[in-house]
Amino acid sequence: MAVSTNYAGKSIDLCILETGQQEGADSVNIGISSSGQVISGPYKVAQKYLKFLLTDAGSISADPNYGTRFLTKLLSGAVSNNQSLQLQFYSSSPAAVTYVLSSNTSPPPDETLVGVGLDSFSVAQDTATLKIRLSFADSSTITVPVTISTI
């Protein structure tokens, strides 16, 4: 997932999802980018979506409604097979989509999230792997591979 550097007329965020600079699927690591890199467009939306999805609901005292129980379910052992992973994802994802949509009342088409889906997913021993596809109003899509250790 290459990060756009054209910020003309766009709001920006600090990039905390470190990705490769190639187009297409690539590994995602969470941590402040060493360069203090900023992002905009669909990458900003993907980051906002993933931060909400992977933050434990109630863990931010200033905003107790921020986050989902998705990661908690993964780490508690409630997700032990592919079917339960899919069930937990699709029950948690709508809250993250609603958060993204309500955080910007008039986004440009490349920041207007129109759909989220799982391209692939698996649970194997101590790892959950998801390829999350985000679709935007300008017909673009981003597929973000996310690997989560469950130990």
C-alpha positions, -999 to 999 in steps of 0.1 A, spaced: 0 0 0 18 31 -12 11 63 6 0 93 -14 21 125 -11 -4 148 -28 -22 166 0 -37 195 -20 -70 204 -5 -70 175 19 -69 171 57 -40 149 69 -32 126 97 0 113 112 7 79 98 8 52 125 3 23 101 37 16 86 34 0 51 57 -7 22 59 18 -6 46 -6 -32 11 -6 -47 -11 -35 -37 -12 -57 -6 17 -53 19 23 -59 56 10 -34 81 29 -25 113 14 -2 139 39 23 152 47 60 145 65 62 113 101 71 118 99 100 93 68 116 109 50 108 76 15 121 70 -13 105 51 -45 116 34 -72 102 12 -82 65 14 -51 56 34 -62 80 61 -96 64 61 -81 29 62 -60 39 92 -90 55 110 -111 24 104 -84 0 117 -76 21 147 -113 20 157 -117 -17 149 -86 -28 169 -91 -5 199 -108 -21 228 -141 -5 235 -140 15 268 -102 16 269 -100 54 262 -114 71 293 -120 104 273 -142 85 248 -156 53 264 -176 46 232 -145 45 210 -135 10 198 -150 -25 195 -147 -58 212 -131 -74 182 -95 -76 195 -107 -86 230 -126 -115 215 -95 -126 195 -73 -124 226 -98 -141 249 -100 -173 229 -135 -166 217 -122 -169 181 -110 -204 175 -118 -211 139 -125 -193 106 -163 -192 111 -160 -174 145 -134 -150 131 -158 -140 103 -187 -137 127 -167 -114 151 -154 -93 122 -188 -87 107 -204 -79 140 -177 -54 149 -170 -38 115 -203 -18 113 -193 3 144 -160 11 128 -176 21 95 -202 43 113 -173 60 132 -154 67 100 -185 80 82 -195 103 111 -160 117 116 -161 137 83 -194 151 71 -184 160 36 -154 139 25 -141 139 -10 -149 107 -30 -116 91 -23 -123 94 14 -159 83 13 -161 48 26 -188 28 8 -180 -8 19 -158 -31 39 -153 -68 34 -130 -97 42 -111 -109 11 -96 -137 31 -92 -147 67 -78 -175 88 -71 -186 123 -41 -209 128 -27 -218 162 -18 -184 177 -24 -160 148 -54 -145 131 -48 -132 96 -72 -110 77 -72 -92 44 -96 -63 48 -109 -46 17 -121 -10 19 -141 4 -10 -145 41 -17 -170 63 -37 -144 70 -64 -144 33 -72 -109 27 -56 -102 -1 -32 -75 -8 -6 -68 -42 7 -50 -42 41 -35 -74 54 -36 -75 92 -19 -102 112 -28 -104 149 -10 -126 174 -35 -141 198 -10 -150 225 
